[in-house]
Amino acid sequence: MAFKFRLLVFHLIVCLMWASPLAASRGEPSDPMMKRFEEWMAEYGRVYNDDVEKLHRFRIFQDNVNYVETFNNRSGNSYTLGVNQFADMTTDEFLAQYTGLSVPANRTSEPLMPFENVNMPSVPQSIDWRDYRAVTEIKQQGTCSSCWAFVAAATVEGIYKIKKGIMPDVSEQQILDCSYSYGCQLGGWVEKGYDFIIANRGVTSEQSYPYNGAKGQCYDASIVPNEAYITGYKFLPKNERSIMYAVAQQPVAAAVAAGKNFQLYRGGIYRGPCAAKLNHAITIIGYGADSYTGEKYWLIKNSWGQNWGEAGYMRLARETGSYSGVCGIALYALYPTLTSMPHPELSDTGSEGITSSI
């Protein structure tokens, strides 16, 4: 009898040992990870079609949480990851929906000036164009591959503020609808956004033409009034020195090879890993160095909402010795230009620029 009792107890213990991991893999309510997942769903307003989809997303969420915690527990990291609004997506799903830059195979570099003659000590050691109110708030591109349109808009806003003293909030949706691109599925080019704005003799405001996250019918200047304009654009040579000089004068469009750690980035100076090719457009709005470590960085404005990264921004390592820069940031950089003469369809009021500290 005693032997049978001990055997029964042994079987109960074995069953309990198996029950916990099985519950976790099924995502049962008693599982602490499932509770965390449901709290995350409530925080970000996530709703799924049925229990099958919920379980599928739970398993992805669980994998991402484990990845984040393992990464953050390593020593020597210069940045941290977080369980953000993208934590229920695989890397492939995320990149397919939230990147979308197409980089032309062939292009010519048109330097801002002869960079070999630049007096780099005269360039400020740090700059943040938010301090000059030349950067609008962080926006959210949603599940449309329209990062390039957001970058075109951000750089136009920046140069218009610097040159004219007026801070516009221009329409990413008009740029998406009216520029040559592959739409929300396969993305587009920053310079094609500039091409439209130049041909249209300007771009309208966000208020007049709000973003809806889908490529639609184009409404041009004959239907909606223009808010800001540019007169041209130029590519930068493929090196960080050139970009630094340009960013000292205005926000600059660039591209990065974004991967899994971009998806879950929370804060700090990002040093990699990176994807195999450029796939995401970003706006460089400044540069500087960490006050404690002295590590240099680019200050990047993104279009993934304020819950991503450092309130929507990222610090990316600068001058690491790589020819292409971290994640290829030096390989595709360009900026819009704006002459001082008045545009025939817009009033030309305000300051001619912010030059006191540059």
C-alpha positions, -999 to +999 in steps of 0.1 A: +000+000+000+028+024+009+045+016-024+013+024-044+009+056-025+045+067-032+040+057-069+008+079-071+026+109-056+054+104-081+029+105-110+012+136-096+046+154-094+055+144-129+021+157-142+025+190-124+060+194-139+046+189-174+015+210-168+033+243-163+052+245-196+022+231-215+000+258-201+025+284-211+028+270-247-010+270-250-012+305-235-037+296-208-050+323-184-030+310-155+003+315-174+021+347-162+033+354-198-003+353-210-013+378-183+015+400-194+004+396-231-032+406-222-019+437-203+002+446-233-029+441-256-049+465-234-021+491-233-018+492-271-055+486-279-047+453-298-077+431-307-075+399-327-101+382-349-103+349-330-085+327-304-064+311-331-049+344-341-045+355-305-025+323-297-003+329-328+004+365-317+010+354-282+037+330-292+055+357-312+051+381-283+066+355-260+096+350-283+102+387-285+099+392-247+125+365-242+147+380-268+145+415-252+152+402-217+182+381-229+197+410-248+192+435-220+209+411-195+241+410-215+269+433-203+285+458-226+254+469-245+253+506-255+215+505-259+184+486-246+155+469-262+119+471-251+085+454-254+069+481-275+038+482-298+056+459-323+062+430-300+035+408-315+051+409-350+079+388-365+109+406-379+098+398-415+063+411-409+076+443-393+101+451-420+075+444-447+051+469-432+071+496-415+101+502-438+097+506-475+126+526-490+137+519-525+173+531-532+182+538-569+209+515-582+227+544-599+229+580-589+254+608-591+266+627-560+262+664-561+283+679-532+270+707-510+304+722-515+340+710-520+341+690-487+379+685-488+381+722-482+356+723-453+370+738-421+356+712-398+366+730-366+342+757-376+313+732-376+295+729-342+304+699-321+267+692-317+234+704-330+198+694-324+173+711-348+145+706-323+162+734-303+155+757-333+119+745-336+127+732-371+113+697-363+076+688-362+063+662-337+069+625-342+044+609-365+032+573-372+033+559-408+013+529-397+014+497-418+021+515-450+057+515-465+057+553-466+088+561-445+103+579-476+073+603-477+077+612-440+114+619-445+107+641-476+081+660-455+104+663-424+133+677-444+111+702-463+097+714-430+132+718-416+147+738-445+115+760-448+117+769-411+154+776-413+152+798-445+118+814-440+113+815-402+079+797-407+073+762-393+050+743-417+034+709-410+032+695-445+012+666-458+029+632-461-003+619-476-001+643-506+035+632-511+025+595-510-005+600-533+012+622-559+048+610-561+060+582-582+062+551-559+051+515-555+025+526-529+022+510-495+033+476-505+068+481-519+077+517-509+093+545-528+122+571-530+127+603-510+139+621-542+106+613-559+088+631-531+111+661-538+104+658-575+067+661-569+070+691-546+092+709-571+068+701-600+038+710-580+054+743-569+049+733-533+032+709-509+001+714-489-005+712-451-012+681-430-045+698-419-056+703-455-046+668-466-044+644-436-026+611-435-047+579-439-020+553-445-030+542-480-020+555-514-050+572-531-060+598-556-036+627-560-049+662-551-024+688-563-021+725-561-051+731-583-073+716-555-054+721-522-033+752-514+005+749-510+020+754-475+057+752-483+081+746-512+116+738-522+136+746-553+158+716-557+177+688-539+212+674-538+228+641-529+257+640-505+290+621-510+291+587-493+309+597-460+299+608-426+321+639-428+298+653-456+267+644-437+279+662-405+286+694-425+251+692-441+233+684-408+250+714-392+230+735-417+196+716-419+179+682-413+191+656-439+173+626-454+192+593-451+187+556-451+195+527-428+195+489-430+169+483-402+166+448-387+151+431-356+168+453-330+155+484-347+120+470-343+124+466-305+148+495-298+141+514-266+170+537-260+207+543-260+233+546-288+226+520-314+256+502-328+240+473-346+232+446-357+219+458-390+201+442-420+219+432-452+207+462-473+192+497-469+154+495-464+143+524-442+143+561-447+150+583-416+157+620-410+190+631-393+180+661-372+213+665-353+244+649-339+264+650-306+282+629-281+271+611-249+279+633-219+291+602-199+309+580-224+318+605-251+304+582-277+294+601-308+260+597-324+235+608-350+202+620-338+175+604-359+138+613-363+117+582-371+081+577-382+071+548-360+052+568-333+062+582-299+061+548-282+091+536-302+127+543-291+135+575-272+100+591-276+102+584-314+139+592-318+170+571-320+207+578-314+228+559-339+266+555-334+287+580-354+323+579-367+329+543-358+355+538-385+331+522-410+332+536-445+294+533-448+286+543-413+266+522-388+238+504-407+249+521-439+237+556-429+264+573-451+254+555-483+222+574-493+219+609-479+203+639-496+187+672-487+163+697-502+174+732-513+155+765-511+166+797-528+160+830-511+139+844-539+101+845-532+080+817-546+053+830-570+025+811-552+035+817-516+040+847-495+077+851-485+076+865-450+098+859-420+134+854-412+159+844-439+174+817-417+190+806-384+227+813-386+238+827-353+254+795-340+265+779-372 
